[in-house]
Amino acid sequence: MRAIAEVTALDIEVWLRGGWAMDFYLGRVTRPHRDVDWFAWSTDAARITAALTSRGYTLLPEPPHDQQLDFVRPDGAEVLDLSFALMTRTEQGTVTVAGGPWTGAPWPDGMLTAPPGRIGLLTCPIISPQAQIEIKRMMPVWAPGTPRRPKDAEDITRLEAALDVRPT
């Protein structure tokens, strides 16, 4: 969670996605994580890169930097992986994929409207649980050849159970 605190302290607008977003929504760590996935505005890509490389992260050459930024940093016995999916907004306000073969494709409606999540004393912006579910369900459709992983099915079950007991 130190890497999450480090990124949120950068004063750059970001939202957790993936497993950590689910955990921050639920308020507890549900499973081990190998990376931290984020959404960020494409206009902030240079600031993110400068901030993280100055902190010892290395920007990986792939995928293309107009759609995603991937960073690694050795941290003792482990390697910290940070991934920033870049997004943009249309004139109508729709949040879309910033680059690559899916440029302009819309992300789920309301994705950025969730209140911050929390684990212990650390709060962090997260994508909405409904968007988390949609992204986990649709990834094999959006990116053929990407199988649905068992942990994604488990995450969907956890999020749906939490939404059943939380007021909307």
FENMO-V338037 format. One record per backbone hydrogen bond with DSSP energy under -0.5 kcal/mol. NH is the residue of the N-H (numbers start at 0). CO is the residue of the C=O. If there is no record, write none. Layout:
[[NH,CO] [NH,CO]]
This chain:
[[4,0] [5,1] [6,2] [7,3] [8,4] [9,6] [10,7] [14,38] [15,124] [16,36] [19,16] [20,16] [21,17] [22,18] [23,19] [24,20] [25,21] [26,22] [27,22] [29,27] [35,80] [36,16] [37,82] [38,14] [39,84] [40,12] [41,86] [43,40] [44,41] [47,43] [48,44] [49,45] [50,46] [51,47] [52,48] [53,49] [54,51] [55,52] [56,51] [57,71] [59,57] [59,69] [66,63] [67,63] [68,83] [70,81] [71,57] [72,79] [74,77] [77,74] [79,72] [80,78] [81,70] [82,35] [83,68] [84,37] [84,82] [85,66] [86,39] [87,95] [89,93] [92,89] [95,87] [96,104] [97,85] [101,98] [102,99] [103,96] [104,101] [106,94] [110,107] [112,109] [116,123] [117,23] [118,121] [121,118] [122,120] [123,116] [126,15] [127,110] [131,127] [132,128] [133,129] [134,130] [135,131] [136,132] [137,133] [138,134] [140,137] [141,137] [142,138] [145,142] [146,144] [148,146] [151,148] [152,148] [153,149] [154,150] [155,151] [156,152] [157,153] [158,154] [159,155] [160,156] [161,157] [162,158] [163,159] [164,160] [164,161] [165,161]]
